[in-house]
Amino acid sequence: MKEQRIGYQRMWIPNLLGHDSLKEAKQQSAAWLPLVSKLCHQDTKKFLCSLFAPVCLPELGEPVSPCKSLCEAVRDGCVPVMSAFGFPWPEMFNCSRFPSGTELCIPSTGQLEERTDEEVRREEELKGPTSLTYSYF
């Protein structure tokens, strides 16, 4: 694994997959590195990071989930690749468990272009400085 900036300073533990420590999250995420390297969707890394290392915004009191549309876009792009290697889309990534977009969630790259200036400003305020370095994807 190489160190990369993930765009925020704090991550939520336990994460959205129930990992109780950074060590566990890193160990479990290692299995997904090959999928990131296959480039099956432009947002694969964003989606996986949102699950394994969800951004922690103390003001919210809970992690920010990926949007359902982000999950679906990554799933639709990556299922053919995974199937070619004999792997199904895992139940732990079931897209129906994520918000539809009317709640605060991590959008797909295509959705970012549809945001208003006010939405962008608010997200930047919540994010704060982006200096967390994390050995992950």
C-alpha positions as CSV (number, residue, x, y, z in Angstrom):
1,M,0.0,0.0,0.0
2,K,1.2,3.5,-0.6
3,E,0.4,6.6,1.3
4,Q,-2.0,9.0,-0.2
5,R,-4.0,12.0,0.9
6,I,-7.6,11.1,1.1
7,G,-8.9,14.7,1.2
8,Y,-9.8,15.1,4.9
9,Q,-8.2,15.2,8.3
10,R,-10.4,12.8,10.3
11,M,-12.0,9.5,9.6
12,W,-14.8,7.8,11.5
13,I,-14.1,4.6,13.5
14,P,-15.9,2.3,13.6
15,N,-16.2,2.8,9.8
16,L,-19.3,2.1,7.7
17,L,-18.3,-1.6,7.4
18,G,-18.0,-2.1,11.2
19,H,-14.2,-2.1,11.4
20,D,-13.3,-1.1,15.0
21,S,-9.8,0.1,14.4
22,L,-7.6,1.7,11.8
23,K,-5.5,-1.5,11.7
24,E,-8.6,-3.6,10.9
25,A,-9.8,-1.1,8.2
26,K,-6.4,-1.2,6.5
27,Q,-6.2,-4.9,6.6
28,Q,-9.7,-5.4,5.1
29,S,-9.2,-2.7,2.5
30,A,-6.1,-4.5,1.1
31,A,-8.4,-7.0,-0.5
32,W,-9.9,-4.3,-2.7
33,L,-6.6,-2.8,-4.0
34,P,-6.8,-5.0,-7.2
35,L,-10.2,-3.6,-8.0
36,V,-8.9,0.0,-7.8
37,S,-6.0,-0.9,-10.1
38,K,-8.4,-2.3,-12.7
39,L,-9.8,1.2,-13.2
40,C,-13.3,-0.2,-13.7
41,H,-14.9,3.1,-12.7
42,Q,-13.4,6.6,-12.1
43,D,-15.0,6.7,-8.6
44,T,-13.9,3.2,-7.3
45,K,-11.3,4.7,-5.0
46,K,-13.7,7.4,-3.7
47,F,-16.4,4.8,-3.0
48,L,-14.1,2.4,-1.2
49,C,-12.5,5.2,0.8
50,S,-16.0,6.4,1.8
51,L,-16.7,3.0,3.3
52,F,-13.3,2.0,4.8
53,A,-12.2,5.5,5.9
54,P,-15.4,7.6,6.1
55,V,-14.9,11.3,6.6
56,C,-15.5,12.4,10.2
57,L,-17.4,15.7,10.6
58,P,-17.9,16.2,14.3
59,E,-20.7,18.6,13.7
60,L,-22.8,15.7,12.2
61,G,-22.2,13.1,14.9
62,E,-22.1,10.3,12.3
63,P,-20.1,9.3,9.2
64,V,-21.0,10.6,5.8
65,S,-22.1,7.6,3.6
66,P,-21.6,7.3,-0.1
67,C,-24.7,8.2,-2.1
68,K,-26.7,5.4,-3.5
69,S,-25.9,6.7,-7.0
70,L,-22.1,6.6,-6.3
71,C,-22.5,3.0,-5.2
72,E,-24.6,2.1,-8.2
73,A,-22.2,3.7,-10.7
74,V,-19.2,1.9,-9.3
75,R,-21.1,-1.3,-9.1
76,D,-22.3,-1.1,-12.7
77,G,-18.7,-0.3,-13.8
78,C,-17.0,-2.9,-11.7
79,V,-19.3,-5.9,-11.7
80,P,-18.3,-7.0,-15.2
81,V,-14.6,-7.0,-14.1
82,M,-15.3,-8.8,-10.8
83,S,-17.5,-11.4,-12.6
84,A,-14.7,-12.1,-15.0
85,F,-12.6,-13.1,-12.0
86,G,-15.4,-15.1,-10.5
87,F,-16.4,-12.6,-7.8
88,P,-19.9,-11.2,-7.2
89,W,-20.7,-7.7,-5.9
90,P,-20.5,-8.2,-2.2
91,E,-23.5,-7.8,0.1
92,M,-21.6,-5.4,2.3
93,F,-21.6,-3.0,-0.6
94,N,-25.4,-3.3,-1.1
95,C,-26.3,0.0,-2.7
96,S,-29.8,0.1,-1.3
97,R,-28.4,0.8,2.2
98,F,-27.0,4.2,1.1
99,P,-28.9,7.5,0.9
100,S,-30.5,8.5,-2.3
101,G,-28.9,12.0,-2.4
102,T,-31.5,14.0,-0.6
103,E,-29.4,13.5,2.5
104,L,-25.7,14.5,2.9
105,C,-23.7,11.8,1.2
106,I,-20.6,11.4,-1.0
107,P,-21.7,11.9,-4.6
108,S,-20.4,10.4,-7.8
109,T,-18.1,12.6,-9.9
110,G,-20.9,13.3,-12.4
111,Q,-23.1,14.5,-9.6
112,L,-20.5,17.0,-8.5
113,E,-21.0,19.0,-11.6
114,E,-24.7,19.4,-10.7
115,R,-24.1,21.0,-7.2
116,T,-24.9,24.6,-6.6
117,D,-22.3,27.1,-5.4
118,E,-24.0,27.1,-2.0
119,E,-23.7,23.3,-1.7
120,V,-20.0,23.4,-2.7
121,R,-19.3,26.2,-0.1
122,R,-21.1,24.3,2.7
123,E,-19.1,21.1,2.0
124,E,-15.8,23.0,1.9
125,E,-16.7,24.6,5.3
126,L,-17.4,21.2,6.8
127,K,-14.3,19.6,5.3
128,G,-11.8,22.1,6.6
129,P,-8.1,21.7,5.7
130,T,-7.2,18.6,3.8
131,S,-4.0,17.2,5.2
132,L,-4.7,13.6,6.5
133,T,-2.2,11.2,5.2
134,Y,-3.5,7.6,5.3
135,S,-1.9,4.4,4.1
136,Y,-4.8,3.0,2.1
137,F,-5.8,2.7,-1.5
